[in-house]
Every structure is written in structure tokens, then in C-alpha cells.
């Protein structure tokens, strides 16, 4: 698949190989669309730019789609489960490629110690393992 963009690429842009893996999960343009559409790959590239750089949606560079458009698609695809489906499938493919079972057999849960109490004046104990006062 050839690159269809004419702008200089950003470091956050998807490579052709990455896009081929992700493209099947990105919904097609609605047949009822009345306006000219933005290429789906450019929408994903714009979303990745904002998420990686931490810039505001309103400060998206002019050669990427409008920040409001990017945010709209990010939320729409999140609520419809696009990202979860893509990540689950890609995780399974990656695990198979390295010779492991598709689903992990164990999980590690980590937690943080909170250094404050919700109510002032409550005594807190000492967690020697974390060397921190806990509630």
C-alpha cells in the first residue's frame, strides 16, 4: 500500500506495515456521508500525534486534520470498541508470533501508596515493605 499523503511525515506517523495491521479495524466511511472525507490513515496519524506529543487538540499542526475532527473520531471509535478490538487482536498476533499462547496465563497487579488521608487527623499505620505511611 503506497503512502497517499503529500506532507512531510511526523515521527508519530504509522509506517505502511503498521497501517496494514491496523486498517482492518478502522471503520469505513459511512455510505450516507455527504461531505468529502479525510483519509482514515491521516485521522489515525493525527490522533497518534496528539497523544504522543501531549499537545492540545486545538494546537494540532495545520497539515494534519482539524483537532476537533480527530477528537471526535477518537471518542467515537473508543465508545464503539474499535481500539479495544484492535489491541486485543494485535496482542494475540504478537503472542503467537513469539511462540506463546494467545491469552496470558498470569497477571500482575501493582498499586501505589497514597501519602495522604481523606480525612485529617486519622491515624495511619506504617507499611514496612513500601517504607511509607499507609491508611
N, C-alpha and C positions, 0 to 999 in steps of 0.2 A: 504494500500500500504506500503510495507516494505521499509526501508531505504536501498538503494543499494550502499552507499558509505562506504569505509573502513577506511577513515581518521577520526581523532578526529573532531567533529563538532565545527564550529565557532558560536559565539553568533548571527551572522547575517544570519545563515542558516535558510531556511524555515522549519517549522515543517511539519509533514505529513499532518495535516489538512489544513495548508496554501497551500501546494503544490497541494492538491486535488482541491482546489478552483481555483488556477492559471493555472494548467496544461492544461485545455481545450483551453486556449487562446494562448499557446505557439505552434508555427508551428511545424509539424512533420519534420523529416529528409527527404530531397528530395529523391525520388526513384532513381535519377540519381547520387547520392553520390558515389564516388569511394573509399573514404578513410574511415577508421574506425571513427565513430563519438563519440563525447563526450556526455554523458547523458545530456539531456536538463535541468534537475534539477540542475546539477553541474554548468552549464552555468549561470543559474539564481542566484545560490548561490554565484558564483564568482562576478557577476555584483553587487549584493547587498553588498558584502564585500567591494568592491572598493568604491561604492557610500556612504556607511555608515562610513567607516574609513577615507575616503579622501586621501587614498594613490594613488600613481601614477599607471597607468595601467602596467607599466614596473616593478613595485615593488610588483605585486601580489604574494602571497606565492606560493611556488613550488607545494603544494598539491592541488591547485586549477588550473583550466585550464589557459593556457597562456593568459596574459593580452591583446595581440593583438587580439586573438580569442574572448575574452569577449567583447572588444570594438567593434569589427566587428558585433557581434550579437546584442549588444545594439543599434547600429545605424541602422542596417537592420530592426530590429523589431520596432524601433521608426518610421522610414520612411514608413513602411508598415501599421502602425496604431495599432500594437499589444498592446502596453502599454495603448493607449487611450481607446481602446475597453475593455480591462481588467478592467481599473479603472472605466469606466462608468458602466459596468455590476456589479462590486463589490459594487460600491456606491449604485446602485439601490437595490441590495440584502440587504445591510446593512440597508438602509432606511426602506424597507419593514419589516425587522426583528424587528425594534423598533417601528413599527406601524405608520410610516409616509408615505406620498405619495412618489412614486419613484423619481419624479423630484421636486427640490426645488421651492418654490413659490416666494422667495425673494433672493436678492443678496446684499452683502455689498462690496463696492469698497473702498479701502484705498489707500492713496497716501502719498508720502514723500515730505517734503520741501527740496529743493535744496538750499544749503547755498552759492552757487557761481553763478555768472552771466556768460553767454557765452562770453560776450564782456566786457572788463574792462571799468570802468568809467560810466557805465549805472546806473542811479538811480534806487533804488529798494524801494518798499513800505514795510510796516510792517504789518504782519498778527497777530493780537492780539490773535486769537484763538490758533495759534501754537507758539506764542511768538518767532517768527522767522522772519528775513527779507526775503521777497519773491520777485520774479521778476514780 
